[in-house]
Amino acid sequence: MTSGKNVCVLAAGDHFVLPQLITGAVRDELPEQPLEYHELQLGWPLEPFGPVAEVEEASDAEDRLIEALSGADVLVTQMAPVTERVLAACPDLRLVVVCRGGPVNVNLDAAKSRDVRVCFAPGRNAAATAEFTVGLMLAALRRIPQAHDLLARQGSWAGATYYTYEHSGLELEDLPVGLIGYGAVGSRVARVLCAFGARVMVYDPYVHHHEIHGLRVASLDKLLRASRVITLHARLTAETRGLIGARELALLPPGSVVVNAARGPLLDEGALCDALDSGQVSAAALDTYEREPVPSGSRLFGFGERVVLTPHLGGASRAVAEKAAAIAAAEVGRWVRGEPLAHRLT
């Protein structure tokens, strides 16, 4: 940490991870430490993020950030653009903590060259995303959005059609559900589905737990052939991009359901639409997409009640914002006390 003066912390929050949440969490972490605090309000999500200079998914606020960082040792943020220009203009900055699962808004090479530590907040949205995934699954299987639309929006009791054998939904009990990925989110989804009585199968070649909730499956192909529902929980890497495409969807039993609240590019949307057209896939529930926002001409909008679509809301819970602030504050506390950082990248 910086010696000889009080540490100055800039809480560059937004309308989700509020500046005051960050400031309050750091104060709780370091109640006896004489810190100087400043707050900056960024516009996300009321204003969209995007590429800023050489970084991705950031608020377009370099000038405001540089001004607010004057004299600051620590930056805690979710969306501030920590570009080479910002780092060059802020020589006092020693620690950046990003309140999200990956610091895509930080130029890591520029930070490392200036001896600026960069940390992040893994796992902050795992519970929220797991809950949302199960909600999407239930919505698709039990036709909940469609029934709501008929009654609440159209005033129609025609939803009784869903009580016919042909149109009634599937229940989770005894349903074969395949999970692709068994990390922080996938493992939570597995526990919940087991509680429902689903026949859970798991494929994740990178996880070697002795005990998992469900049946470990040795290959992706084997899992796909056995699953009436698949849900994606893998990390997006060069290897997993397009992991589920036309070949994989063709392995599913006819009429299966696809759920994705992880990363959009894990799933080939064109192949999914083809499978929906053919009936190979009967329904899909998606919260993430190959392109966000989804283009107005996307084929996904053409399947009516067979597809449940939500605008990347899996992590939209108050607890996620509070957890992100708390994880970040813990890193600030470690740095101030001279302890090893738990989630450091540079």
Phi, psi and omega per residue, in radians:
M1 nan 2.897 3.109
T2 -1.331 2.344 3.135
S3 -1.922 2.816 3.068
G4 1.570 -0.122 3.092
K5 -2.726 2.825 3.056
N6 -1.124 2.435 3.087
V7 -1.217 2.344 3.122
C8 -1.853 2.180 -3.104
V9 -1.999 2.225 3.008
L10 -1.784 2.097 3.044
A11 -1.683 1.674 -3.130
A12 -1.648 1.397 -3.086
G13 -1.570 -2.960 -3.136
D14 -2.529 -2.775 -3.108
H15 -1.499 0.061 3.052
F16 -1.963 -1.181 3.005
V17 -1.493 1.594 -2.991
L18 -1.169 2.560 3.083
P19 -0.947 -0.705 -3.109
Q20 -1.224 -0.471 3.025
L21 -1.112 -0.768 3.140
I22 -1.122 -0.873 -3.119
T23 -1.044 -0.776 3.137
G24 -1.103 -0.699 -3.135
A25 -1.156 -0.704 3.124
V26 -1.176 -0.691 3.100
R27 -1.094 -0.694 3.105
D28 -1.142 -0.628 -3.136
E29 -1.243 -0.604 -3.054
L30 -2.242 1.114 -3.011
P31 -1.138 -0.472 -3.086
E32 -1.730 -0.048 -3.041
Q33 -1.532 2.227 3.122
P34 -1.366 1.503 -3.132
L35 -1.756 2.695 3.006
E36 -1.806 2.295 -3.069
Y37 -2.064 2.426 2.961
H38 -2.312 2.630 -3.129
E39 -2.184 2.516 3.081
L40 -2.328 2.282 3.137
Q41 -1.760 2.026 3.059
L42 -1.696 2.892 -2.906
G43 -1.528 -0.275 -3.083
W44 -1.124 2.499 0.022
P45 -1.609 0.048 3.109
L46 -1.183 -0.432 2.989
E47 -2.044 2.339 -3.047
P48 -1.210 2.620 2.975
F49 -1.520 3.033 3.106
G50 3.130 -3.064 3.068
P51 -1.123 2.406 3.043
V52 -2.289 2.014 -3.032
A53 0.900 -2.091 -3.045
E54 -1.692 0.039 -3.126
V55 -1.871 2.843 -3.103
E56 -1.920 2.783 2.985
E57 0.865 1.048 3.137
A58 -2.350 2.787 2.995
S59 -1.345 2.475 -3.094
D60 -1.425 1.421 -2.991
A61 -2.548 0.691 -3.116
E62 -1.017 -0.829 -3.073
D63 -1.111 -0.797 3.124
R64 -1.095 -0.674 -3.122
L65 -1.167 -0.787 3.132
I66 -1.026 -0.764 3.132
E67 -1.112 -0.769 -3.093
A68 -1.227 -0.470 -3.107
L69 -1.438 -0.005 -3.108
S70 -0.972 2.024 3.129
G71 1.420 -0.006 -3.075
A72 -1.421 2.437 3.060
D73 -1.609 -0.538 -3.006
V74 -2.265 2.370 3.013
L75 -2.083 2.186 2.998
V76 -2.045 2.184 -3.021
T77 -2.766 2.895 2.974
Q78 -1.936 -0.692 -2.964
M79 -2.172 0.003 -3.116
A80 -1.119 2.454 -3.111
P81 -1.470 1.724 -3.117
V82 -1.579 1.371 -3.073
T83 -1.598 3.027 3.073
E84 -1.043 -0.673 3.122
R85 -1.107 -0.756 3.128
V86 -1.114 -0.826 -3.121
L87 -1.095 -0.688 3.126
A88 -1.145 -0.545 -3.095
A89 -1.484 -0.114 -3.027
C90 -2.236 1.261 -3.030
P91 -1.185 -0.319 3.128
D92 -1.371 -0.288 -3.041
L93 -1.169 2.228 -3.104
R94 -2.125 -0.383 -3.077
L95 -2.489 2.292 3.018
V96 -2.116 2.176 3.077
V97 -2.056 2.128 -3.087
V98 -1.771 2.196 -3.056
C99 -1.465 0.908 3.135
R100 -2.703 3.066 -3.031
G101 -1.281 -0.240 3.102
G102 -2.747 2.447 -3.061
P103 -1.491 1.042 -3.109
V104 -1.220 -0.195 3.103
N105 -1.653 0.212 -3.103
V106 -2.150 2.338 2.987
N107 -1.399 1.693 -3.028
L108 -1.157 -0.650 3.137
D109 -1.125 -0.766 3.129
A110 -1.148 -0.657 3.108
A111 -1.138 -0.776 -3.128
K112 -1.101 -0.699 -3.120
S113 -1.153 -0.386 3.128
R114 -1.804 0.194 3.124
D115 1.015 0.703 3.060
V116 -1.736 2.141 3.103
R117 -1.315 2.420 3.117
V118 -2.187 2.197 3.103
C119 -2.176 2.892 -3.136
F120 -2.422 -3.079 -3.012
A121 -2.221 1.342 -3.111
P122 -1.214 2.580 3.018
G123 1.398 0.037 -3.052
R124 -1.114 -0.540 -3.062
N125 -1.968 0.287 -3.051
A126 -1.108 -0.834 -3.119
A127 -1.136 -0.769 -3.117
A128 -1.095 -0.759 -3.127
T129 -1.189 -0.661 3.097
A130 -1.095 -0.801 3.113
E131 -1.056 -0.754 -3.105
F132 -1.143 -0.663 3.110
T133 -1.046 -0.814 3.124
V134 -1.132 -0.646 3.074
G135 -1.077 -0.764 3.077
L136 -1.051 -0.752 -3.119
M137 -1.076 -0.820 3.120
L138 -1.113 -0.692 3.135
A139 -1.063 -0.745 -3.125
A140 -1.258 -0.710 -3.069
L141 -1.277 -0.622 -3.031
R142 -1.878 0.159 3.031
R143 1.035 0.615 -3.057
I144 -1.132 -0.849 -3.136
P145 -1.076 -0.663 -3.120
Q146 -1.163 -0.746 3.133
A147 -1.143 -0.694 3.087
H148 -1.075 -0.771 -3.120
D149 -1.076 -0.760 -3.128
L150 -1.075 -0.799 -3.030
L151 -1.475 -0.898 -3.030
A152 -1.326 -0.626 -3.070
R153 -1.671 -0.623 -3.079
Q154 -1.841 -0.149 -3.129
G155 1.112 0.487 -3.046
S156 -1.896 2.392 3.046
W157 -1.595 0.258 -3.093
A158 -1.185 -0.131 3.066
G159 -1.064 -0.245 3.072
A160 -1.020 -0.341 3.058
T161 -0.971 -0.554 -3.112
Y162 -1.246 -0.084 3.048
Y163 -1.569 -0.092 3.019
T164 -1.301 2.618 -3.089
Y165 -1.011 -0.730 -3.069
E166 -1.087 -0.645 -3.021
H167 -1.855 -0.049 -3.123
S168 -1.259 2.735 -3.046
G169 -1.520 -3.053 3.123
L170 -1.830 2.574 3.048
E171 -1.825 2.739 -3.066
L172 -1.279 -0.539 -3.109
E173 -1.040 2.183 -3.131
D174 1.229 0.081 -3.134
L175 -1.410 2.278 3.078
P176 -1.278 1.992 -3.118
V177 -2.099 2.187 -3.134
G178 -1.802 2.212 3.096
L179 -1.810 2.191 3.117
I180 -1.837 1.709 -3.027
G181 1.933 2.362 -3.058
Y182 -2.385 0.824 3.086
G183 -1.537 -2.585 -3.064
A184 -1.063 -0.655 -3.141
V185 -1.451 -0.887 -3.082
G186 -1.008 -0.692 -3.131
S187 -1.161 -0.621 3.084
R188 -1.196 -0.737 3.102
V189 -1.048 -0.728 3.136
A190 -1.045 -0.761 -3.139
R191 -1.078 -0.755 -3.117
V192 -1.155 -0.769 -3.115
L193 -1.144 -0.633 3.067
C194 -1.102 -0.641 3.096
A195 -1.124 -0.554 3.070
F196 -1.300 -0.253 -3.110
G197 1.605 0.236 3.097
A198 -1.212 2.696 3.044
R199 -1.557 1.578 -2.983
V200 -1.480 2.305 3.029
M201 -2.147 2.523 -3.033
V202 -2.247 2.303 2.973
Y203 -2.173 2.068 3.047
D204 -2.761 1.778 -3.067
P205 -1.225 -0.154 -3.082
Y206 -1.777 -0.042 -3.116
V207 -1.963 2.294 -3.037
H208 -2.253 0.682 3.064
H209 -1.063 2.493 3.050
H210 -1.209 -0.578 3.137
E211 -2.183 2.314 3.030
I212 -2.301 2.803 3.069
H213 -1.519 1.750 -3.103
G214 2.151 -3.074 -3.124
L215 -1.684 2.122 3.063
R216 -1.256 2.290 -3.125
V217 -1.945 2.391 -2.972
A218 -1.305 -0.436 -3.093
S219 -2.460 2.694 3.100
L220 -1.108 -0.724 -3.129
D221 -1.047 -0.732 3.138
K222 -1.113 -0.730 3.116
L223 -1.095 -0.768 -3.106
L224 -1.102 -0.734 -3.110
R225 -1.125 -0.441 -3.035
A226 -1.745 -0.091 -2.958
S227 -1.809 2.289 2.976
R228 -1.457 -0.433 3.063
V229 -2.315 2.386 2.964
I230 -2.113 2.527 3.076
T231 -2.331 2.366 -2.988
L232 -1.699 2.330 3.127
H233 -2.477 0.370 -3.125
A234 -1.440 2.739 2.988
R235 -1.274 2.630 3.077
L236 -1.528 2.002 3.083
T237 -2.336 3.073 3.063
A238 -1.036 -0.571 -3.111
E239 -1.303 -0.612 -3.046
T240 -1.673 -0.140 3.097
R241 -1.066 2.218 -3.087
G242 1.229 0.427 -3.079
L243 -0.985 -0.673 3.125
I244 -1.914 1.812 -3.138
G245 -2.137 -2.779 -3.058
A246 -1.056 -0.755 -3.120
R247 -1.088 -0.763 -3.092
E248 -1.199 -0.737 3.137
L249 -1.118 -0.554 3.136
A250 -1.204 -0.333 3.123
L251 -1.385 -0.327 -3.123
L252 -1.179 2.647 2.974
P253 -1.057 2.480 3.141
P254 -0.959 2.398 3.124
G255 1.486 0.279 -3.118
S256 -1.285 3.004 -3.092
V257 -2.135 2.423 -3.121
V258 -2.048 2.290 3.128
V259 -2.187 2.309 3.089
N260 -2.464 1.897 2.994
A261 -2.110 0.373 -3.115
A262 -1.698 -1.623 3.104
R263 -2.268 2.301 -3.065
G264 -0.971 -0.820 -3.065
P265 -1.199 -0.064 2.995
L266 -1.116 -0.434 -3.019
L267 -2.029 2.249 3.057
D268 -1.327 1.824 -3.051
E269 -1.156 -0.606 3.088
G270 -1.085 -0.758 3.113
A271 -1.157 -0.655 3.094
L272 -1.095 -0.764 3.132
C273 -1.111 -0.686 3.077
D274 -1.079 -0.716 -3.133
A275 -1.199 -0.600 3.049
L276 -1.177 -0.705 3.100
D277 -1.030 -0.762 -3.059
S278 -1.398 -0.274 -3.057
G279 1.556 -0.067 3.068
Q280 -0.993 -0.704 2.995
V281 -1.901 2.196 -3.091
S282 -1.499 -0.514 -3.094
A283 -2.742 2.774 3.082
A284 -2.496 2.650 3.059
A285 -2.345 2.050 -3.000
L286 -2.230 2.411 3.008
D287 -2.057 -0.240 3.139
T288 -2.280 2.726 -2.917
Y289 -2.516 2.814 3.092
E290 -1.067 -0.681 3.063
R291 -2.206 2.320 3.119
E292 -2.256 2.300 -0.096
P293 -1.067 2.753 3.135
V294 -1.152 2.258 3.131
P295 -1.031 2.542 -3.061
S296 -1.066 -0.460 -3.133
G297 -1.619 0.219 -3.087
S298 -1.053 2.443 3.078
R299 -1.102 -0.386 -3.121
L300 -1.043 -0.449 -3.123
F301 -1.368 -0.082 -3.032
G302 -1.680 0.149 -3.044
F303 -1.901 0.100 3.050
G304 0.959 -2.281 -3.016
E305 -1.258 -0.116 -3.126
R306 -1.378 -0.233 -3.095
V307 -2.215 2.210 3.033
V308 -1.730 2.142 -3.089
L309 -2.157 2.264 3.040
T310 -2.260 2.614 -2.982
P311 -1.534 1.154 3.049
H312 0.942 1.045 -3.081
L313 -1.913 0.140 -3.050
G314 -0.987 -0.590 -3.116
G315 -1.737 0.222 -3.046
A316 -1.531 1.287 3.011
S317 -2.307 2.647 3.124
R318 -1.073 -0.617 -3.132
A319 -1.089 -0.583 3.119
V320 -1.092 -0.807 3.117
A321 -1.063 -0.748 -3.124
E322 -1.181 -0.724 3.102
K323 -1.123 -0.736 3.140
A324 -1.044 -0.792 3.121
A325 -1.098 -0.703 -3.121
A326 -1.187 -0.730 3.114
I327 -1.106 -0.748 3.123
A328 -1.117 -0.758 -3.132
A329 -1.085 -0.645 3.116
A330 -1.088 -0.648 3.087
E331 -1.176 -0.710 3.073
V332 -1.055 -0.751 3.115
G333 -1.050 -0.766 3.126
R334 -1.065 -0.759 -3.108
W335 -1.131 -0.778 -3.135
V336 -1.092 -0.676 -3.121
R337 -1.441 -0.064 -3.140
G338 1.358 0.398 -3.141
E339 -1.619 2.792 3.080
P340 -1.071 2.453 3.119
L341 -1.389 2.453 -3.029
A342 -1.449 -0.546 -3.022
H343 -2.297 0.958 -3.042
R344 -1.620 2.415 3.067
L345 -1.929 -0.491 3.080
T346 -2.264 nan nan
